[in-house]
Amino acid sequence: MSTKVQHQEMEIIKNMRQIPVEDQYLPGHRTCAGCGPALCYKLVGKAAGPDSIFLGPTGCMYVANTSYLCTPFAMPWTHTQITNGGAVASGIEAAYQVLIRKGKYKGKLPNIVVMAGDGGAIDIGIQAASGLMYRGHDVLFVMYDNESYANTGIQTSPMTPFAGKTTFTPPGKAIPEGKKTFPKDAAQCFIGGHPALKYVATASVGYPVDLINKVRKGLNQKGPAFVHIHSPCPKGWIFDAKQTIRVAKDAVECGMWVNYEWENGEYKYQHIPKTYKPVKEFLKGQERFSHMDEEMITKMQAFITAKIKTPGKPIELPVLGPREEA
Protein backbone atom coordinates (compact mmCIF):
# COMPACT_ATOMS: atom_id res chain seq x y z
CA MET A 1 0.00 0.00 0.00
CA SER A 2 1.49 3.32 -1.02
CA THR A 3 1.85 6.25 1.39
CA LYS A 4 0.20 9.54 0.44
CA VAL A 5 2.63 12.39 -0.21
CA GLN A 6 2.27 15.11 2.43
CA HIS A 7 3.09 18.72 1.54
CA GLN A 8 4.30 21.59 3.69
CA GLU A 9 1.95 24.53 4.14
CA MET A 10 3.86 27.80 4.26
CA GLU A 11 2.31 30.66 6.26
CA ILE A 12 1.51 33.97 4.56
CA ILE A 13 2.91 36.92 6.52
CA LYS A 14 1.45 40.39 7.03
CA ASN A 15 4.44 42.62 7.82
CA MET A 16 8.20 42.84 8.26
CA ARG A 17 8.03 41.74 11.89
CA GLN A 18 6.79 38.32 10.78
CA ILE A 19 9.75 37.65 8.49
CA PRO A 20 11.65 34.67 9.96
CA VAL A 21 14.77 35.58 11.91
CA GLU A 22 16.53 32.34 10.98
CA ASP A 23 18.61 32.56 7.81
CA GLN A 24 19.20 29.78 5.30
CA TYR A 25 21.66 31.96 3.35
CA LEU A 26 24.44 32.97 5.72
CA PRO A 27 27.22 35.61 5.78
CA GLY A 28 30.65 34.79 4.42
CA HIS A 29 30.07 34.74 0.67
CA ARG A 30 31.84 36.79 -2.00
CA THR A 31 29.01 38.71 -3.63
CA CYS A 32 29.44 42.42 -4.38
CA ALA A 33 28.40 45.14 -1.97
CA GLY A 34 24.72 45.91 -2.46
CA CYS A 35 24.14 42.71 -4.46
CA GLY A 36 20.45 42.41 -5.35
CA PRO A 37 20.62 38.67 -6.17
CA ALA A 38 22.26 37.97 -2.77
CA LEU A 39 19.40 39.77 -1.03
CA CYS A 40 16.99 37.79 -3.21
CA TYR A 41 18.63 34.52 -2.10
CA LYS A 42 18.43 35.60 1.54
CA LEU A 43 14.71 36.39 1.31
CA VAL A 44 13.80 33.27 -0.68
CA GLY A 45 15.72 31.16 1.87
CA LYS A 46 13.78 32.75 4.72
CA ALA A 47 10.52 32.09 2.86
CA ALA A 48 11.27 28.44 2.10
CA GLY A 49 12.72 27.51 5.49
CA PRO A 50 15.08 24.72 6.57
CA ASP A 51 13.12 21.78 5.13
CA SER A 52 14.13 22.74 1.61
CA ILE A 53 16.47 21.71 -1.17
CA PHE A 54 17.92 24.48 -3.32
CA LEU A 55 19.48 24.09 -6.74
CA GLY A 56 21.83 26.68 -8.19
CA PRO A 57 22.53 26.64 -11.93
CA THR A 58 25.84 28.19 -12.94
CA GLY A 59 25.73 31.96 -12.55
CA CYS A 60 27.01 34.71 -10.28
CA MET A 61 25.11 33.24 -7.32
CA TYR A 62 26.94 29.96 -7.89
CA VAL A 63 30.45 31.32 -8.43
CA ALA A 64 30.36 33.96 -5.68
CA ASN A 65 28.86 31.54 -3.16
CA THR A 66 30.96 28.41 -3.57
CA SER A 67 34.59 29.50 -3.50
CA TYR A 68 37.27 27.54 -1.65
CA LEU A 69 35.02 24.55 -0.94
CA CYS A 70 32.76 26.68 1.25
CA THR A 71 29.13 27.75 0.78
CA PRO A 72 26.80 30.08 2.72
CA PHE A 73 23.85 27.70 2.43
CA ALA A 74 22.36 26.28 5.64
CA MET A 75 19.90 24.17 3.65
CA PRO A 76 20.83 21.33 1.26
CA TRP A 77 22.07 22.88 -1.97
CA THR A 78 23.38 21.46 -5.23
CA HIS A 79 25.02 23.01 -8.24
CA THR A 80 23.62 22.29 -11.71
CA GLN A 81 24.77 23.27 -15.14
CA ILE A 82 23.29 26.51 -16.44
CA THR A 83 21.34 24.45 -18.98
CA ASN A 84 19.69 21.87 -16.73
CA GLY A 85 18.42 23.29 -13.43
CA GLY A 86 14.88 22.24 -14.31
CA ALA A 87 15.95 18.71 -15.24
CA VAL A 88 17.93 18.10 -12.04
CA ALA A 89 15.09 19.50 -9.92
CA SER A 90 12.65 17.21 -11.76
CA GLY A 91 14.73 14.17 -10.84
CA ILE A 92 15.02 15.16 -7.18
CA GLU A 93 11.28 15.79 -6.89
CA ALA A 94 10.40 12.52 -8.64
CA ALA A 95 12.78 10.58 -6.38
CA TYR A 96 11.17 12.00 -3.22
CA GLN A 97 7.71 11.24 -4.57
CA VAL A 98 8.70 7.57 -5.03
CA LEU A 99 10.47 7.30 -1.67
CA ILE A 100 7.47 8.75 0.17
CA ARG A 101 4.95 6.55 -1.64
CA LYS A 102 7.03 3.44 -0.83
CA GLY A 103 7.35 4.45 2.82
CA LYS A 104 11.13 4.82 2.61
CA TYR A 105 11.00 8.51 3.48
CA LYS A 106 8.76 9.46 6.40
CA GLY A 107 8.76 13.25 6.17
CA LYS A 108 6.80 15.70 4.10
CA LEU A 109 7.92 16.56 0.60
CA PRO A 110 10.78 19.08 0.91
CA ASN A 111 10.42 22.49 -0.68
CA ILE A 112 12.42 22.10 -3.89
CA VAL A 113 13.60 25.44 -5.26
CA VAL A 114 15.60 26.24 -8.39
CA MET A 115 17.40 29.58 -8.03
CA ALA A 116 18.41 30.53 -11.57
CA GLY A 117 19.59 33.79 -13.04
CA ASP A 118 18.03 35.19 -16.17
CA GLY A 119 20.41 33.09 -18.30
CA GLY A 120 19.66 29.86 -16.44
CA ALA A 121 15.91 30.51 -16.49
CA ILE A 122 14.80 32.25 -19.66
CA ASP A 123 17.74 31.83 -22.04
CA ILE A 124 20.20 28.90 -21.88
CA GLY A 125 18.13 27.09 -19.25
CA ILE A 126 14.65 27.61 -20.69
CA GLN A 127 14.38 24.13 -22.24
CA ALA A 128 14.82 22.30 -18.91
CA ALA A 129 12.64 24.85 -17.08
CA SER A 130 9.87 24.37 -19.63
CA GLY A 131 10.13 20.59 -19.36
CA LEU A 132 9.77 20.75 -15.58
CA MET A 133 6.63 22.85 -15.86
CA TYR A 134 5.18 20.79 -18.69
CA ARG A 135 5.55 17.56 -16.69
CA GLY A 136 3.98 19.15 -13.61
CA HIS A 137 6.76 18.58 -11.08
CA ASP A 138 6.16 20.01 -7.60
CA VAL A 139 9.01 22.52 -7.81
CA LEU A 140 9.31 26.28 -7.41
CA PHE A 141 11.43 27.83 -10.15
CA VAL A 142 12.79 31.24 -9.10
CA MET A 143 14.45 33.56 -11.58
CA TYR A 144 16.64 36.17 -9.90
CA ASP A 145 16.88 38.79 -12.61
CA ASN A 146 19.89 41.13 -12.68
CA GLU A 147 19.34 41.77 -16.38
CA SER A 148 22.69 40.43 -17.61
CA TYR A 149 25.12 37.55 -17.58
CA ALA A 150 26.96 39.08 -14.63
CA ASN A 151 29.09 36.04 -13.79
CA THR A 152 31.07 36.27 -17.01
CA GLY A 153 31.67 40.00 -17.19
CA ILE A 154 28.27 41.75 -17.54
CA GLN A 155 27.23 40.42 -20.93
CA THR A 156 23.85 41.04 -22.50
CA SER A 157 20.99 38.66 -21.74
CA PRO A 158 17.40 38.45 -23.00
CA MET A 159 16.43 40.51 -19.94
CA THR A 160 18.85 43.40 -20.57
CA PRO A 161 16.73 46.50 -21.26
CA PHE A 162 16.77 48.35 -24.54
CA ALA A 163 19.90 50.56 -24.69
CA GLY A 164 21.44 48.83 -21.69
CA LYS A 165 25.21 49.02 -21.98
CA THR A 166 27.00 45.71 -21.46
CA THR A 167 30.36 44.34 -22.58
CA PHE A 168 28.56 42.75 -25.55
CA THR A 169 26.42 45.81 -26.34
CA PRO A 170 28.72 48.83 -26.09
CA PRO A 171 27.23 52.00 -27.57
CA GLY A 172 29.20 53.54 -30.44
CA LYS A 173 28.95 55.23 -33.82
CA ALA A 174 27.55 52.15 -35.58
CA ILE A 175 24.98 51.29 -32.90
CA PRO A 176 24.45 54.40 -30.70
CA GLU A 177 21.96 52.68 -28.38
CA GLY A 178 24.19 49.64 -27.78
CA LYS A 179 21.35 47.20 -27.08
CA LYS A 180 18.82 47.37 -29.92
CA THR A 181 16.26 44.84 -28.67
CA PHE A 182 13.74 44.90 -25.82
CA PRO A 183 13.66 42.23 -23.08
CA LYS A 184 11.62 39.06 -23.06
CA ASP A 185 8.45 38.82 -20.98
CA ALA A 186 9.61 35.88 -18.88
CA ALA A 187 6.33 35.28 -17.06
CA GLN A 188 4.40 35.18 -20.33
CA CYS A 189 6.84 32.67 -21.78
CA PHE A 190 5.73 30.22 -19.09
CA ILE A 191 2.10 31.26 -18.60
CA GLY A 192 1.28 30.85 -22.25
CA GLY A 193 2.37 27.29 -22.82
CA HIS A 194 2.24 25.12 -19.69
CA PRO A 195 -1.19 23.77 -18.69
CA ALA A 196 0.12 22.30 -15.40
CA LEU A 197 1.39 25.70 -14.28
CA LYS A 198 -1.14 27.43 -12.03
CA TYR A 199 0.91 30.10 -10.24
CA VAL A 200 3.27 32.71 -11.70
CA ALA A 201 4.36 35.88 -9.95
CA THR A 202 6.73 38.80 -10.29
CA ALA A 203 8.39 40.30 -7.23
CA SER A 204 11.15 42.73 -6.29
CA VAL A 205 13.81 42.83 -3.58
CA GLY A 206 12.50 46.31 -2.83
CA TYR A 207 9.29 44.78 -1.38
CA PRO A 208 10.41 41.90 0.89
CA VAL A 209 7.04 40.98 2.45
CA ASP A 210 5.44 40.71 -0.98
CA LEU A 211 8.42 38.67 -2.21
CA ILE A 212 8.28 36.21 0.68
CA ASN A 213 4.54 35.71 0.33
CA LYS A 214 4.79 35.04 -3.40
CA VAL A 215 7.54 32.49 -2.83
CA ARG A 216 5.39 30.80 -0.20
CA LYS A 217 2.32 30.80 -2.43
CA GLY A 218 4.42 29.17 -5.11
CA LEU A 219 5.65 26.55 -2.67
CA ASN A 220 2.09 25.84 -1.52
CA GLN A 221 1.08 24.86 -5.06
CA LYS A 222 0.69 21.13 -5.69
CA GLY A 223 2.71 21.37 -8.85
CA PRO A 224 5.12 23.78 -10.58
CA ALA A 225 5.30 27.51 -9.92
CA PHE A 226 7.43 30.31 -11.31
CA VAL A 227 8.48 33.52 -9.51
CA HIS A 228 10.44 36.20 -11.38
CA ILE A 229 12.33 38.48 -8.96
CA HIS A 230 13.82 41.82 -9.99
CA SER A 231 17.29 42.03 -8.42
CA PRO A 232 19.32 45.18 -9.18
CA CYS A 233 23.06 44.71 -9.75
CA PRO A 234 25.30 47.64 -8.71
CA LYS A 235 28.30 46.27 -10.63
CA GLY A 236 26.48 45.66 -13.90
CA TRP A 237 24.06 48.59 -13.80
CA ILE A 238 26.78 50.87 -12.37
CA PHE A 239 25.11 52.67 -9.48
CA ASP A 240 26.07 53.38 -5.86
CA ALA A 241 25.90 50.07 -3.97
CA LYS A 242 23.92 51.57 -1.10
CA GLN A 243 21.09 52.48 -3.50
CA THR A 244 19.97 48.93 -4.40
CA ILE A 245 16.57 49.18 -2.70
CA ARG A 246 16.00 52.69 -4.05
CA VAL A 247 16.75 51.49 -7.59
CA ALA A 248 14.38 48.54 -7.12
CA LYS A 249 11.59 50.87 -5.99
CA ASP A 250 12.31 53.36 -8.79
CA ALA A 251 11.80 50.54 -11.30
CA VAL A 252 8.29 49.97 -9.93
CA GLU A 253 7.45 53.65 -9.64
CA CYS A 254 8.50 54.28 -13.27
CA GLY A 255 6.83 51.17 -14.73
CA MET A 256 10.09 49.45 -15.65
CA TRP A 257 8.95 46.66 -13.33
CA VAL A 258 5.43 45.59 -12.30
CA ASN A 259 4.66 43.30 -9.36
CA TYR A 260 1.76 40.96 -10.04
CA GLU A 261 0.42 37.43 -9.60
CA TRP A 262 -1.20 35.11 -12.09
CA GLU A 263 -3.09 32.41 -10.22
CA ASN A 264 -5.39 29.95 -11.97
CA GLY A 265 -5.78 32.36 -14.85
CA GLU A 266 -6.52 35.46 -12.75
CA TYR A 267 -4.23 38.50 -12.50
CA LYS A 268 -3.70 40.48 -9.29
CA TYR A 269 -1.45 43.55 -9.16
CA GLN A 270 0.60 45.00 -6.31
CA HIS A 271 2.34 48.35 -5.72
CA ILE A 272 0.80 50.11 -8.71
CA PRO A 273 1.54 53.84 -8.29
CA LYS A 274 -1.27 56.36 -8.66
CA THR A 275 0.87 58.16 -11.23
CA TYR A 276 3.92 56.65 -12.87
CA LYS A 277 7.12 58.67 -12.88
CA PRO A 278 8.82 59.23 -16.25
CA VAL A 279 11.14 56.38 -17.23
CA LYS A 280 14.09 58.79 -17.29
CA GLU A 281 13.87 58.93 -13.47
CA PHE A 282 14.88 55.26 -13.42
CA LEU A 283 17.54 55.63 -16.09
CA LYS A 284 19.40 58.67 -14.79
CA GLY A 285 21.07 57.03 -11.79
CA GLN A 286 22.68 54.20 -13.75
CA GLU A 287 25.78 54.58 -15.88
CA ARG A 288 24.66 51.77 -18.21
CA PHE A 289 22.07 54.24 -19.60
CA SER A 290 24.29 57.36 -19.56
CA HIS A 291 24.67 57.37 -23.36
CA MET A 292 20.94 57.55 -24.08
CA ASP A 293 19.67 60.60 -25.95
CA GLU A 294 16.11 61.93 -26.00
CA GLU A 295 15.14 59.80 -28.99
CA MET A 296 16.22 56.62 -27.19
CA ILE A 297 14.47 57.67 -23.98
CA THR A 298 11.28 58.40 -25.93
CA LYS A 299 11.45 54.94 -27.51
CA MET A 300 11.92 53.34 -24.10
CA GLN A 301 9.02 55.35 -22.65
CA ALA A 302 6.71 54.28 -25.48
CA PHE A 303 7.51 50.63 -24.80
CA ILE A 304 6.91 50.98 -21.04
CA THR A 305 3.73 53.03 -21.50
CA ALA A 306 2.27 50.25 -23.66
CA LYS A 307 3.38 47.53 -21.24
CA ILE A 308 1.84 49.07 -18.11
CA LYS A 309 -1.61 49.33 -19.69
CA THR A 310 -2.07 45.59 -19.16
CA PRO A 311 0.95 44.28 -17.21
CA GLY A 312 1.81 40.66 -17.78
CA LYS A 313 -0.55 40.24 -20.72
CA PRO A 314 0.44 39.95 -24.38
CA ILE A 315 -0.37 43.14 -26.26
CA GLU A 316 0.78 44.87 -29.41
CA LEU A 317 3.88 46.89 -28.55
CA PRO A 318 5.40 49.83 -30.49
CA VAL A 319 8.58 47.91 -31.26
CA LEU A 320 10.20 46.92 -34.53
CA GLY A 321 12.59 44.00 -34.71
CA PRO A 322 16.19 44.60 -35.87
CA ARG A 323 15.43 43.16 -39.34
CA GLU A 324 12.35 45.36 -39.69
CA GLU A 325 14.35 48.46 -38.84
CA ALA A 326 17.12 47.59 -41.30
Buried (B, 14 or more C-beta within 10 A) or exposed (E): EEEEBEBBEBEEBEEEEEBBEEBBBEEEBBBBEBBBBBBBBBBBBBBBBEEBBBBBBBBBBBBBBBEEEEBBBBBBBEBBBBBBBBBBBBEBBBEBBEBBBEEEBEEBBBBBBBBBBBBBBBBBBBEBBBBBBBBBBBBBBBBBBBBBBBBBEBBBBBBBBBBBBBEBBEBEEEEBBBBBBBBBBBBBBBBEEBEEBBBBBBBBBBBBBBBBBBBBBBBBBEBBBBBBBBBBBBBBBBBEEEBBBBBBBBBBBBBBBBBBBBBEEEBEEBBBEEEBBEBBEBBEBBEBBEBBEEEBBEBBBBBBBBBBEEBBBEEEBEBEEEEEEE
